[in-house]
Amino acid sequence: MNTSSCWNQASNMKDRPYYQYMKTELGAKTDIGELANHIIDDMSFPKYSNNYEEISDYLEKNPYLNISLDTFDESFSNYKQWLQS
């Protein structure tokens, strides 16, 4: 593989939306896994966003049962680390 294709794959990773990360958490027996299940089932969730404020605002206006915003904060931190890997 040449270096330009490696670079393109890396730059594409940084463009992946939060929704894409949350798909990796589906089925986890954690609060983040529960959040992922709600997000995947939510047809109105901003699927193409990687913006913390936009997603946080959406979740504040459309809360999921038994899911705290602290769980979202933790998952967004994990998402940022995932983008770097």
C-alpha positions in Angstrom: 0.0 0.0 0.0 1.4 3.4 -0.9 1.7 6.2 1.6 -1.0 8.3 -0.1 -3.6 5.6 0.4 -2.5 5.2 4.0 -3.0 9.0 4.4 -6.4 8.9 2.8 -7.6 6.1 5.1 -6.4 8.0 8.1 -8.0 11.2 7.0 -11.3 9.4 6.3 -11.2 8.0 9.8 -11.2 11.4 11.3 -14.3 12.3 9.3 -16.4 9.4 10.7 -19.5 10.6 12.5 -20.3 9.9 16.2 -23.1 7.6 15.0 -20.5 5.3 13.3 -18.6 5.0 16.6 -21.8 4.2 18.5 -22.5 1.3 16.1 -19.3 -0.3 17.5 -20.9 -0.2 21.0 -24.1 -2.0 20.1 -24.9 -4.9 22.4 -22.4 -3.9 25.1 -23.8 -4.5 28.6 -22.8 -1.0 29.7 -24.5 2.4 29.9 -22.8 3.4 26.6 -24.1 0.2 25.0 -27.6 1.1 26.1 -27.1 4.6 24.7 -26.0 3.1 21.4 -29.1 0.9 21.2 -31.3 4.0 21.7 -29.3 6.0 19.1 -29.5 3.3 16.5 -33.2 3.0 16.9 -33.8 6.8 16.8 -34.7 7.7 13.2 -34.2 11.5 14.0 -30.8 11.2 15.5 -28.2 13.4 13.7 -26.4 10.4 12.1 -23.8 12.4 10.2 -22.7 14.8 12.9 -19.4 14.8 14.7 -20.2 18.0 16.6 -20.4 17.7 20.4 -22.7 20.7 20.8 -25.1 19.6 18.1 -25.4 16.0 19.5 -25.6 17.1 23.1 -28.3 19.6 22.2 -30.3 16.9 20.4 -30.0 14.6 23.4 -31.1 17.3 25.8 -34.2 18.0 23.8 -34.9 14.3 23.1 -33.8 12.4 26.2 -33.7 8.6 26.3 -35.2 6.8 29.2 -32.6 6.0 32.0 -29.7 7.5 30.0 -27.8 10.4 31.5 -25.9 13.1 29.7 -22.8 11.9 31.6 -23.0 8.7 29.6 -23.0 10.8 26.4 -20.0 12.8 27.6 -18.1 9.6 28.4 -19.1 8.1 25.0 -18.0 11.2 23.2 -14.6 11.1 24.9 -14.3 7.5 23.8 -15.3 8.5 20.3 -12.6 11.1 20.1 -10.0 8.5 21.1 -11.5 6.0 18.6 -10.9 8.6 15.8 -7.2 8.7 16.8 -6.8 4.9 16.6 
